[in-house]
Amino acid sequence: MRSLRLILPARWPDTMNWGVHPGPGWPIVSPNMLKRNCLCELVIGFATLISVGLTSAQTATNDPAAKAWNDLQLAAQLPPQPAEWQTNKPTQAQQEAFYQKLSQVAVAAAAKAADYATQFSGTTNAIAGKLFQCKMLRLACAYGDTNQFAPWEAAQTALLKDPGLVEPARFSVRADVITRKRYLLETGANPTPDSIEQELQALVKDYPGTDRPLQMLLTFAGNEATPDQARAIVKEILSLSPTNHETALKAEGVVRRLDAPGKPLDIKFTALDQRPVDLSQMKGKVVLVDFWATWCGPCVAEFPNVKAAYEKYHDKGFEIVGISFDFKEEPLHRFIEKRGMPWPQYFDGKAWSNPYSLNYGICGIPTMWLVDKKGILREVNAGDNLINKLEKLLAE
């Protein structure tokens, strides 16, 4: 199973690069993915959550709560990646040692946050401390410290019982409970996809008239549900008339994607470099359609494998068409030039809202499809064993 995948129905800031990726929404990310140079979803809603309880008056340096809060922020500062990693790929042992160090910092910060919440119990500052504690435990789990799952669950349970936890932080904590269960699911622990769907359905029920729970449920349908489950979920979402028109479009796209294998793929555009691209005119070639973005760490991590396949099999009839989920053109241009990416790229700056994302219900990247020599979509999970699948189609 491939672990490198970013699943997110929301817009990300265009300043993102591998490092920390803040943004709204609710992605589904595995611990293994996060241990590969990405912290993409660990701070989603982070600023909103941890600011709860600190009033403007308390920011004065002579305020005990403000001073303790500043100390907590300092304790949570993570060491940067070694500069040499920018030019020299670290060994597995070096990466594991670095991630262990990050996890240790997060666990220590979580303990300090718990102390902060205790020190200022009975005030709104306590909520801020508890939220910070949950986020740090989440980070520790993401970096592989499975011993922190139980403390994370306990912290979440206590927080949800606290009447001082108000919206939107309460919703975010409930969403984070599902994130924890997804992490555990990745490790083969008790939670099941069905139990996660039940949690999502509860959010939909408890927050009627809002799209975020529907987007989360749609993400589940687009990535983890069985085809029958996905169709039922899409039907439910559409019956609830999402206020965000794109949610409805993507829901319809999920079903369209389920029906796509075995049919011609309708992709036609003028590439970033002005090359015309039309899959219907590429018959006789095996084409990889790569949905990706420069800000997506899993996509960047996959790039060397994709490029190696292109260089080895291009002369044998292999082509690649990129569908960029970037927000700005400049980072994409830089990546193409720096990495030597010769294949065409679709770009419109709309990221998750680009027409191919909506039309095919793309809820996670990288997503890679393989189209055979007859122009028929054959593989919708081409990233797994790409070479084997590619060679098979080239031999037909």
C-alpha positions in Angstrom: 0.0 0.0 0.0 1.3 3.5 -0.8 1.4 5.7 2.2 2.4 8.9 0.4 -0.8 10.7 -0.3 -2.3 14.0 0.6 -6.1 13.9 0.9 -7.7 17.3 1.3 -10.8 18.9 0.1 -9.8 22.4 1.1 -7.7 25.3 -0.3 -4.1 25.5 0.9 -2.1 28.7 1.1 0.1 29.3 -1.9 3.1 29.9 0.3 3.3 26.2 1.1 6.4 24.1 0.6 7.4 21.0 2.4 7.6 22.0 6.0 4.5 23.1 7.7 1.3 23.4 5.7 -1.5 25.3 7.4 -4.9 25.5 6.0 -8.6 25.0 6.6 -10.6 21.8 6.0 -10.0 18.3 7.1 -7.4 16.1 5.3 -6.8 12.5 5.9 -3.1 11.8 6.2 -1.2 8.7 7.4 1.6 8.7 9.9 3.9 7.2 7.4 3.2 10.0 5.0 3.9 12.6 7.7 7.2 11.0 8.4 8.4 11.9 4.9 9.1 15.6 5.3 5.6 16.7 5.8 3.6 18.3 8.5 0.9 19.4 6.2 -2.2 18.8 8.3 -0.9 19.1 11.8 -1.5 22.7 12.1 -4.9 22.8 10.2 -7.0 25.2 12.2 -4.1 25.4 14.7 -4.1 29.2 15.0 -7.8 29.2 15.6 -7.7 26.4 18.1 -4.9 27.5 20.3 -5.9 31.2 20.4 -9.1 30.3 22.2 -9.0 31.8 25.6 -6.3 34.4 25.2 -7.8 37.9 25.3 -6.0 40.9 23.9 -5.5 42.2 27.4 -3.6 39.1 28.3 -1.0 39.6 25.7 0.8 42.0 28.0 4.2 40.6 29.1 3.4 41.2 32.7 0.4 38.9 32.6 1.2 35.5 34.0 -0.9 33.7 31.5 0.7 35.5 28.6 4.2 34.8 29.9 3.4 31.1 30.4 1.9 31.0 27.0 5.0 32.5 25.4 7.1 29.9 27.2 4.9 27.2 25.9 5.3 28.5 22.3 9.1 28.4 22.7 9.0 24.9 24.0 7.0 23.8 21.0 9.5 25.1 18.4 10.7 22.3 16.3 14.2 22.1 15.1 14.6 22.7 11.3 15.6 20.0 8.9 19.4 19.8 8.5 20.4 22.2 5.7 22.4 19.5 4.0 19.2 17.6 3.3 18.4 20.2 0.6 21.3 18.8 -1.5 22.0 15.4 -0.1 19.2 12.9 0.5 19.3 11.7 4.1 19.6 8.0 4.9 16.7 6.2 6.5 18.5 6.1 9.8 19.1 9.9 9.7 15.5 10.5 8.9 14.3 8.2 11.7 16.6 9.9 14.2 15.4 13.4 13.2 11.7 12.4 13.4 12.3 10.8 16.8 13.8 14.2 17.9 10.8 16.0 16.6 8.5 13.6 18.4 10.4 14.1 21.7 10.0 17.9 21.4 6.3 17.5 20.7 5.7 15.2 23.7 7.6 17.6 26.0 5.5 20.5 24.7 2.3 18.5 25.3 3.3 18.0 28.9 4.0 21.7 29.3 0.6 22.5 27.7 -1.1 20.2 30.2 0.7 22.0 33.0 -0.5 25.3 31.6 -4.1 24.1 31.4 -3.9 23.0 35.1 -2.3 26.2 36.2 -5.0 28.3 34.6 -7.9 25.9 35.2 -11.3 27.4 35.4 -10.4 30.1 32.9 -10.6 30.2 29.1 -6.8 29.9 29.1 -7.2 26.3 30.2 -9.0 25.5 26.9 -6.1 27.0 24.9 -3.7 24.8 26.8 -5.7 21.7 26.3 -6.0 22.4 22.6 -2.3 22.9 22.3 -1.7 19.6 24.2 -3.9 17.7 21.7 -2.0 19.3 18.8 1.4 18.3 20.2 0.3 14.7 20.9 -1.1 14.6 17.3 2.3 15.7 16.1 4.1 13.1 18.2 1.9 10.3 16.8 2.4 11.5 13.3 6.2 11.1 13.7 5.8 7.6 14.8 5.5 7.6 18.6 2.6 5.2 18.9 2.8 5.4 22.7 1.1 8.8 22.5 -2.1 7.5 21.0 -3.6 6.7 24.4 -2.6 10.1 25.9 -4.0 11.8 22.8 -7.3 10.0 23.1 -7.5 10.9 26.8 -6.8 14.5 26.1 -9.4 14.7 23.4 -12.0 13.0 25.6 -11.4 15.4 28.5 -11.5 18.4 26.1 -14.8 17.4 24.6 -16.3 17.1 28.1 -15.2 20.6 29.0 -18.2 23.0 28.7 -15.7 25.8 28.0 -14.9 24.3 24.6 -16.9 26.3 22.1 -17.3 26.4 18.4 -15.6 26.3 16.0 -12.9 24.6 18.2 -15.4 21.9 19.4 -16.0 20.9 15.8 -12.3 20.8 15.1 -11.6 18.6 18.0 -14.3 16.2 16.9 -12.8 16.1 13.4 -9.4 15.5 15.0 -10.8 12.5 16.8 -11.5 11.0 13.4 -8.0 11.9 12.3 -6.7 9.9 15.3 -8.8 6.9 14.4 -7.5 7.1 10.8 -3.9 7.1 12.1 -4.8 4.0 14.1 -6.4 2.4 11.1 -3.1 2.9 9.2 -1.3 1.0 11.9 -3.8 -1.9 11.7 -5.4 -1.1 15.1 -9.1 -1.4 16.0 -10.9 1.4 14.2 -12.6 0.4 10.9 -13.7 2.4 7.9 -17.3 1.7 8.9 -16.7 3.2 12.4 -15.1 6.2 10.9 -18.0 6.7 8.5 -20.3 6.6 11.6 -18.3 9.4 13.2 -18.6 11.4 10.0 -22.3 10.8 9.8 -22.7 12.1 13.3 -20.9 15.3 12.4 -23.2 15.8 9.4 -26.2 15.3 11.7 -24.9 17.6 14.4 -23.9 20.4 12.1 -26.8 20.7 9.6 -26.6 23.3 6.9 -22.8 23.5 6.9 -20.6 22.1 4.2 -17.5 21.1 6.1 -18.9 17.8 7.5 -20.2 17.1 4.0 -16.8 17.7 2.5 -15.2 15.4 5.1 -17.7 12.7 4.3 -17.1 13.2 0.6 -13.4 12.8 1.1 -14.1 9.5 2.8 -16.3 8.5 -0.1 -13.7 9.5 -2.6 -10.8 7.6 -1.0 -11.8 4.9 1.4 -15.4 3.8 0.9 -16.3 0.8 -1.3 -17.9 1.8 -4.6 -21.4 1.0 -3.2 -20.7 3.0 -0.1 -19.4 5.9 -2.2 -22.5 6.0 -4.4 -24.8 6.0 -1.3 -22.8 8.8 0.3 -22.8 10.9 -2.8 -26.6 10.4 -3.0 -26.9 11.5 0.6 -24.7 14.6 0.1 -26.6 15.7 -3.0 -29.9 15.2 -1.1 -28.7 17.7 1.5 -28.2 20.4 -1.1 -24.7 21.6 -0.1 -24.4 25.4 0.0 -21.0 25.2 -1.7 -21.7 24.4 -5.3 -18.3 22.8 -5.7 -19.1 20.2 -3.1 -22.0 19.0 -5.2 -19.9 19.1 -8.4 -17.1 17.0 -6.7 -19.7 14.6 -5.3 -21.0 14.0 -8.8 -17.4 13.7 -9.9 -16.7 10.9 -7.4 -19.3 8.8 -9.1 -18.0 9.8 -12.5 -14.6 8.6 -11.4 -16.0 5.2 -10.3 -17.5 4.8 -13.7 -14.4 5.9 -15.6 -12.2 2.8 -15.9 -12.7 1.0 -19.2 -13.8 4.2 -20.9 -12.0 6.9 -23.0 -10.7 9.7 -20.9 -11.7 13.2 -22.0 -8.7 15.4 -21.2 -7.9 18.2 -23.6 -6.1 21.5 -22.9 -3.4 23.9 -23.8 -0.4 23.3 -21.5 1.5 25.8 -19.4 4.2 25.9 -22.2 1.4 26.3 -24.8 1.6 22.7 -26.1 -1.7 21.4 -27.2 -2.7 18.3 -25.2 -5.5 15.9 -26.3 -5.7 12.4 -25.0 -7.9 11.4 -27.9 -5.0 12.2 -30.2 -2.4 10.2 -28.2 -3.6 6.7 -29.2 -0.7 4.3 -29.7 0.9 5.7 -26.5 0.5 4.7 -22.9 -0.2 7.8 -21.0 0.2 8.5 -17.3 -2.2 11.2 -16.0 -0.6 12.7 -12.9 -2.8 14.8 -10.6 -0.2 16.6 -8.3 1.2 19.9 -6.9 4.5 21.3 -6.1 3.3 22.1 -2.5 2.3 18.4 -2.0 5.2 16.6 -0.3 4.0 13.1 -1.3 3.8 14.3 -4.9 7.3 15.7 -4.8 8.6 12.5 -3.1 7.1 10.5 -5.9 8.6 12.7 -8.7 12.0 10.9 -9.0 10.2 7.6 -9.6 7.9 9.1 -12.2 10.8 10.9 -14.0 12.8 7.7 -14.0 9.9 5.8 -15.6 9.6 8.6 -18.2 13.3 8.5 -19.1 13.3 4.7 -19.3 10.1 4.2 -21.3 9.5 7.4 -23.2 11.2 6.1 -26.4 9.0 3.0 -26.1 5.8 5.0 -26.2 5.3 6.3 -22.7 3.9 9.8 -22.2 2.9 11.8 -19.1 0.3 14.5 -18.7 0.4 16.6 -15.5 -2.7 18.2 -13.9 -1.3 20.7 -11.5 -3.1 21.6 -8.3 -0.8 24.6 -7.7 -2.3 28.0 -6.8 0.4 30.1 -8.4 2.3 29.7 -11.7 5.7 30.8 -10.5 6.4 27.8 -8.1 5.3 25.4 -10.8 7.7 27.1 -13.4 10.5 26.9 -10.9 9.9 23.2 -10.2 9.7 22.4 -13.9 13.0 24.1 -14.6 14.8 22.9 -11.5 13.7 19.3 -11.8 13.8 19.0 -15.6 10.2 18.1 -16.1 9.7 17.6 -19.9 6.0 16.6 -20.0 3.1 19.1 -20.4 1.3 20.5 -17.4 -2.3 21.7 -17.1 -2.5 24.8 -14.8 -5.2 27.3 -14.0 -4.4 28.3 -10.5 -7.6 26.8 -9.1 -6.0 23.9 -7.3 -8.6 21.6 -5.9 -11.3 23.5 -7.8 -9.8 22.9 -11.3 -12.2 21.4 -13.7 -10.5 18.0 -13.8 -10.5 17.8 -10.0 -14.2 18.5 -9.9 -15.1 16.4 -13.0 -13.4 13.3 -11.6 -13.9 13.9 -7.9 -10.2 14.0 -7.1 -10.0 14.1 -3.3 -6.4 13.2 -2.8 -3.0 13.7 -4.5 -0.9 12.3 -6.0 -3.5 10.5 -8.0 -2.0 8.7 -11.0 -4.0 7.1 -13.8 -2.8 5.0 -16.8 -4.4 5.2 -20.2 -3.7 2.4 -22.6 -2.8 2.6 -26.3 -6.5 2.7 -27.3 -7.1 5.8 -25.1 -9.0 3.7 -22.5 -8.5 4.4 -18.8 -7.0 1.2 -17.3 -5.5 2.0 -14.0 -6.7 4.5 -11.4 -4.1 3.6 -8.8 -1.0 3.6 -11.1 1.3 4.8 -8.4 1.4 1.3 -6.9 3.8 -0.8 -8.9 4.0 1.8 -11.6 6.7 0.0 -13.6 4.9 -3.3 -13.7 1.6 -1.8 -14.8 3.4 0.4 -17.4 5.3 -2.5 -18.9 2.2 -4.6 -19.1 0.3 -1.9 -21.1 3.3 -1.1 -23.3 3.5 -4.8 -24.2 -0.1 -4.9 -25.4 
